[in-house]
């Protein structure tokens, strides 16, 4: 256990209990520090948090909490609702850039410009009702990336240039979507 870990546990807990991820690829220096703390003290933190009813989970480059006890149905309803919100956004981003994934840097301006070139992209945006709410193309594209950021799958990389970066926790969402695809393929 590292020196001064006691003070840092509170910060780790604060982030994770809010349903956020702590990602290695974050641009935020504080988040990178928290990731390093989790990685170096994973066993200790897992033992500590289990006593509070949380399981410290580790993905490829990220940490998150799951519940030790059987979560309420609201917990599952919210989780499913969040995933259902993200699926069309992921599909949209894959039409925009089929290499979309962890580490991708997304320029809002470039995305909006591509709407003029790719009609299928513009159609998808219209179907998501983001464009019909009288948003400009740039505002509609930014709202998509803000949703990724709100869910913890992206963060602002360059505020001035309006560039977002997809962080390691996106793999969590990707794995979930892949699982849904596998189940759907098995049922066919």
N, C-alpha and C positions, 0 to 999 in steps of 0.2 A: 504494500500500500504506500502510495507516495505521500510526501509531506504536504500538509494543508489540504488534504483531500476532503475533509469535513465541510469546509466552506464551499467547495466546488460541487459536492453532491447536490446541494440545494439548487444550484443553477442547472445541473443536468436534469434533476427531477422536474423543475419548473418547465423546461422545454418539452420533455417527453410526456408529462402528464397532460399537457395541452393538446396532445395528439400530433405533435410535430415530430419531424425526423432530425437527427443529428448526423450530418453528412460530412464525409471526408473531403468531398470535392467542393464544398462551400467556399465562396469568396470571402465570407465573413470570418475574420480572424478569430473572433470569440467562438464561433461554431466549430472551427477547426481545432481550437484548443479543447473544447468540450469533447470532440470526437477522440482526440488523443487521450484525454482522461478516461473515457469509456474503454478505449482499446487497451490501455495499459492496466486498467483496474477492473476488467470485465467480470472476473469471477467474484471479486469483492462486491462490486455494485449489484450483480445479479442476486447474490445472497442478501444484500441489504434491501433491495427493492421488493424481493419476494415477500419479505415480512410486512411490507406496506400493501400487498395485494397486487403487485405488478410484476410482470416477467420482462426482463430486459432481453430484447431480441436483437440479433445482429444479422444484417443482410450484407451484401457485397458493397462495402463502403458506407454503410449507414447503420444507425441504431434506432429502435423504436420500442414502445411499450405495448404489451398485450396484457389482458387481464388474467390474474391467477384464478379467480373464481368465475363461475358461469355468468357472463354478462347478461344484462337485461335485454329484452327483445328490442327496446329502443336503440341499444348499442348496435345491434345487427342491422336494424332498419336504417340507421344513419350511415353506417359503413356501406351498405348496399346502395343507398341513395347517392353517396359520394362517388362510388365507382360508376354508377349509371350516368352521373353527370360528366364524368371524365371520358367515358368510352367514345362518344361522338367527337370530343375535342382531340383525342389521340388519333382517331381516324382522319380528322381534318388535317392534323399536323403531318400525318404520314402521306397524305395526298400532296401537301405542300412540299415536303421533303422526305422521300422514302428512307433516308438514312437518319431520320429523327430518332434521337435516343440520348442516353446519358452522355453528357459532355457537349451536346449540341449548343451552339450559340445562335439565338434567333433574333434577327433584327426586325422590329415591328415595321419599319419603313419598307424593307425588302419583301416582307410577307404581304403587305398591302399592295405593293407594286405587282406582285405575282398574281393577284386577283384579276388584274387586267389581261394577263397572258393566259391564265388557266381558267377557263369557264367552269370546269367541273369543281374547282375550288370555290369559286364565287357561288355556284349553286349550293354547295354544301353549307357555306356560310349563311345563305338565305334560308335554307332548311332548318338551321339551328336557331332561327329567329333573332340572331344578334344583329343582322343587317337591317331587318325590318323595323327595328326600334329606333330608326332615324340616326343611327350612329354612322360616322364617316368610316371608310374602310380602315383607316389607321386606328380609330377608336374601337372598332369591332375586333381587329386583330389584337390590340392591346388587352381587350377584355378577356380574350382567350388565354393569353399568357398570364394575366393576373390570376385567373382561375387555377392555372398550374402552380403559380407561386403560393396562392392561398392554401392549396392542398399540400404544399411542401415538396413538390416535384420540380420546382424551378425557383430561381431567384434573379433579382435584377443584377446584371453583370456590369452594365454601363448605363446609368440613369440618363445622362445627357443624350446619348445616341439611341436610347430606348432599345437596349439589347438585353435579352434574358438568357440565362444559362440553365440547361437541364442538369439537375444534380443527381447524385447516386441513388437517392430514394425513388426515382422514377422506375428503377428496376422492380420495385415492389408492385407498382401499378402494372407494369409490363408482364410480370409473372402472373398476376391475377387475370389479366386479359387472355394470356396464353392458356391458362387453366380453363377458362370459359370456352375458348376455341376447341380445346381437346375434348371437353365434355360434349360440345355440339357436334364434333366430328364423329364421336363414338355413337351418338344417337342416330346419325344418318345412315 
